[in-house]
Amino acid sequence: MRGIVLNQRVTAYNVEFDFFKFLLDEPWNLDCIIAYDIMHLATDRIYDLADDDLIEDKELRSRLLREREAFGQEDKWIRSIDAYRVLCPEDPMKLDRMRHRAMDDAVMEAHILKVLCS
C-alpha cells in the first residue's frame, strides 16, 4: 500500500480518524502522503443545502439541523453515510448491499467526492 500512495495526493473522509488513529503507525507508516479531507467540504455543502431546504429527505434534513444545533456548527461534522444520502439520493452504490467495510466506505466516499467536484 505504501508504494501505491508514496508521494501521491489522496482523499479521505475524516483524515484525522483514519490517518492519526491507524495509518501513520506500523505497519502502514503513511506519513509521507498528502491527504485531503473531503469531510469538511461535504459538511459545508450539506449544511448549505439544509439551510436552503434543498435536501429531498426532510426527516434527514431535520435530524442534521437538530444535531448541528445541539453540537454547534463548528463541532458537528456530517457522517459519510449522511453525506452520501444527501449528495447521492439516487443511491448508485445500493446501500442495502453495503456491509460497512473499508471498500464500501471507499466507494461511498468516491461517490461523495464526485458530487463535490461536479
C-alpha positions, 0 to 999 in steps of 0.5 A: 500500500505504501508504494501505491500512495508514496508521494501521491495526493489522496482523499479521505473522509475524516483524515484525522480518524483514519490517518492519526488513529491507524495509518501513520503507525506500523505497519502502514507508516503513511506519513509521507502522503498528502491527504485531503479531507473531503469531510469538511467540504461535504459538511459545508455543502450539506449544511448549505443545502439544509439551510436552503431546504434543498435536501429531498429527505426532510426527516434527514434534513431535520435530524442534521439541523437538530444535531448541528444545533445541539453540537454547534456548527463548528463541532458537528461534522456530517457522517459519510453515510449522511453525506452520501444520502444527501449528495447521492439520493439516487443511491448508485452504490445500493446501500442495502448491499453495503456491509460497512467495510473499508471498500464500501466506505471507499466507494461511498466516499468516491461517490461523495467526492464526485458530487463535490467536484461536479 
